Amino acid sequence: MSTPRETHGFQAEVRQLMQLMIHSLYSHREIFLRELISNASDANDKLRFLALSDPALYAGEAELAIWVEFDATAGTITIRDNGVGLNREEAITHLGTIAKSGTAEFFGRLSGDQQRDAQLIGQFGVGFYSAFIVADRVVVESRRAGQPAGAGIRWESRADGEFTIEATERVQRGTSVILHLKEDAREYADAWRLRSLVRRYSDHIAFPVRMAKEGATLEYEPVNQAQALWARPRSEVSDEEYRAFYRHISHDGADPLLWAHNRVEGKREYTSLLYLPAQAPFDLWQREAARGLKLYVRRVFIMDNAEQFLPLYLRFIKGVVDSSDLPLNVSRELLQRDEQVEAMRSALTRRALELLAKLASDDAAKYAALWKEFGRVLKEGLSEDPGNRERILPLLRYASTHNADDAESVSLADYVARMKPGQERIYYVIGENHSAARGSPHIEQLRGKGVEVLLLGDRVDEWVMGQLGEFSGKRFKDAARGELELGALADAADQERVDAALKESKGLLKRCKDALGERVREVRPSTRLADSPACLVRDETGLSESMRRVLEAHGQAPPAAAATLELNVAHPLVRYLDGLPKGEAFDELAQLLYDQARLNDSGQLDQPAVFTRRLTGLLVRLAGAQ
């Protein structure tokens, strides 16, 4: 019994998307052909993969290809393939909704810049809808491989919020997308125009893209090279071909920053082509999102997103790996247990890190752009991949007191090269952001001595720095913890001042400790401060306030640990405190100094209203209003 024609409404996001296609991308209309040919290529790849376990799906037609046809009189363009095809349910699901997560992110990325917006289309899995840039009516005819001719379907829409679907007889498996061109897009129904677009955007497609020969109706010839790009010698591949292939596999309209094309021969034979993207995908921080390289075995497509070949912290790298040794029926489960895959993973990881190092060495501006997009991801490698820590460390970038701005452009090698004579530590300080770190009182003496300090303002930086031991023989030192360990940077005069301050302020320090009680572990003169009156200093291994808040947010009770209060005994406010007699006024000011130090340390107080009352009382007294 035949299935009647049905009318369905598009998902709301699809309607919004089609309006974008119809009204917003006039200057980049030609991308429709690139997207539809890429979809056809994916359909052929999927059939070839399925046929590894079920060769009957070929039904005697194992040669896979893509055809581009046009009718200038009727104003139509047809892109067809003999790939896996669609059944009725798949057509409704894939053509009527945007099933891929990230729809909101897609619309959120739209900027109103036609070129940038056009680049997003394939990246978010919405390439099919680019057909409506040039067509006011789109017809899709398809039959799933392995099903009878009577199982064909016909899908049609005029981008009016609805689509129809009905059963049809279709002899050939695969899919035909028929575009009924708008009047102002009929220029595309032209042999020369279509051929030039295929060569520009789809020359790298591994299947032949065929068009009718000049002057012939039923005789076709390939328009593209139809050879796996990664299988060709590097000397025969142009930069533009590499860029076009990247756009094809990544669905990213922007050019990659750099790529590496390598063939390994010997005990293991495989070819890899790795790319460094210029911009982060929308799902970069969804750790469960699909990621990884495209896997081929002897030029046969096996799977997308083979995550076994690169570690998670390199999930932004795109590319292809083609093995000559793996079996054609390899599965994700087998990949996880295969020693050969593990060896390839190790080698590809090193290759990827070398590619990053090359970019950092050859083009600092491009690497800065990459670090801005992917720096937080790379930091994960310090914990996830300790075996490659020495390769990752030179890739890290920091803001620093050496630069006036907060750009993360300083490498550890840069820092070490600028270290002061006698300096034995790489100093850093962590704040809520770079500006807060730059203004931290903990680094006042260091800045006064001309010592460079790395400024960390990322929420993961405290965890990251905890993974580091040393770099180039120099140990890392948090300027807000323990002793500053100035070593040869501290001269005899400095030590004399510290000893004198301790001797002269013993009484003040004890009175402050008595006033603050268990809130502080100790009160001592500061070797850090120059302009500020007080700061809190934690033990080398103690939890910071930010880490304590993280634990509390996850329902864990962090261990109690009081910090040390350091006083700048030369500061006017501290001298004023020392002159106050024992009593309420002294206790209030001591508490106020502690609260100020706490604000600098954690950015928040347990009882801000009490702090405000104390501060108001002090100001009233100093103003003589009471």
TASUL-V952430 format. One record per helix or strand of 2 or more residues. SS is the DSSP state (hx for helix, st for strand). FROM is the first residue (numbers start at 0). TO is the last residue. Records with the same first field share a line. If there is no record, write none. Layout:
SS->FROM-TO + FROM-TO
//
This chain:
st->5-8 + 64-70 + 75-80 + 134-142 + 151-156 + 161-167 + 173-180 + 207-211 + 219-221 + 257-263 + 269-275 + 292-296 + 299-305 + 317-322 + 397-399 + 424-429 + 453-455 + 469-470 + 473-477 + 519-524 + 533-537 + 562-566
hx->11-23 + 25-27 + 30-52 + 54-57 + 87-95 + 102-108 + 113-122 + 126-132 + 148-150 + 182-187 + 190-201 + 228-230 + 233-235 + 238-249 + 306-308 + 311-313 + 331-336 + 338-361 + 363-378 + 380-383 + 385-392 + 411-416 + 433-437 + 440-447 + 460-464 + 486-488 + 491-503 + 505-518 + 544-552 + 571-578 + 583-601 + 607-621
//
